Amino acid sequence: MLYATLRNKVEIPMIGFGVWQVDNDTEAPAAVVEAIKTGYRHIDTAAIYKNEDGVAKGIKISGVDRSELFITSKIWNDDIREGKTKVAFENSLKRLQTDYLDLCLLHWPVDGFVEAWKDLIDLYEAGKIKAIGVSNFKEHHLEALKEAGLMTPLINQVELHPQLPQPDLLDYCQDEGIQIEAWSPLMQGKFLDIPVFSEIAEKHDRTPAQVVLRWHLESGHVALPKSVTPHRIRENFDVFDFSLDADDLAKIDQVATGERLGPDPDEIDF
């Protein structure tokens, strides 16, 4: 396992297990058990995923002690807008059956995010969260927090993959000491349509998915692949014992188009 060290010295596993669109009752418990058995210790969920209960059930079944896990959840947009961040946080704790989170994020930069960030800071300073951050924030959203004189987020979780490498945002976050996390790190499967990943995979006797995830690690991103299929859960974790060379990285650089697969944070209406 590789770890990134945040500004506050908290260590975060660089490959996490994402559970977006994983059904609470039929999929989440078994998938989380499989992930933990495989070696994942970082689980990324959110209130809006509506599977925090299933994640908690999987953790309990796994038998792994809570202290060994890095659990993330996120405050949903309605709660940000309505000033209910602290209530939403407590509700997530109850569903996850824990008395603290390792990481809590504001899910999107909707109206009210500055006040919501103040509430997260309060929870962090009270010791209820080991690290706090944001998700889907662009540079100007992060600047708004700075202009308000508030703590700089420790993490920014954004859509990021070879097609959308976001170099300007990466540079900004690096300068500010903000760790980048990548959601949809595997391009929602679109990497399979790009021959270069198969070529590099054959060269290293790996799979195309492993090549993409290795690119994330070597670029310094925390990556959050998602699957409910046991062999893919294992495949996505088996990325720590090979490296990409300069030629591989140069070829992957050519994949960038700047095209998003998810919403633009400046244009959301949810």
C-alpha positions, 0 to 999 in steps of 0.5 A: 500500500502507498500512502499520501501524507496530508498537511496535518500529517494524517496518512491516507491510502492512495488506492481507495474503494469507491461505492458510488452507485453501489446498492445499499442492500444487495451490493454494498456489504458484500463488496466492502467485505471483499475489498477489505479482504483484498487489502483496501483500508480506504472506503469512500462513500457519501450521504447521497449514495444512500449506502452508508448503512451497507458500508457499515454492515460490510465493515462489521462483517469483515471483522477488521477493527475500525481504527485500521480503516480510513472512512470518507463521507460527504455532505450533500448539496441540500444540507450545504444550502440549508445550513445543516452541515453539522446535522448531516454529519451526525446522521452520517456517523449514525449510519456508518456506526462510527463516532468519527470520520477520517475524512469529510468533504463538501460534495459540491460548491453550491450556494452556502459552501463558505458557511458549510466549510466553517461548520466542517472546521468546527467539527475538525477542531472538535476532533470528530474528523481527522481531515476535512476537504472539498469535492468538485471545487475549482480554483475560484471556489478554493479562492473564496475560502481563502478570501474568507480567511478560512483554513485551506482544505486538506483534500480536493476530490475531483473528476480526474483521469488521463482524458481530463488531467486538469493540470492547472487545478493540480498546480494550484492545489499543489501550491496550496498543499491540497491533496488531489483525489480522483473520482472516476479514475478509470474514466467510467470504463472508457479507457478500454476504447483507447489502444495505448492502455492495452499496448502499455498493459501488454508491455508490463504484463498487466491489465489496462485498468492497472495501467491507468491506476498506476498512472494515478499513483505516479502522478500523486493522485489518490484514486478511488476505483469502484467495482462490485465484481470480486476479481476486478476489486482485486485487480484494481488493488494489485498496482503496487509492484510495477512502474511506468517508464517515461515513454509510457507516461508520454503516451498517456499524456497524449490521451488528454482531451479535457472532456468531462464525463461528469458535470461541470462544477460551475453548471450543476443544478442539483 
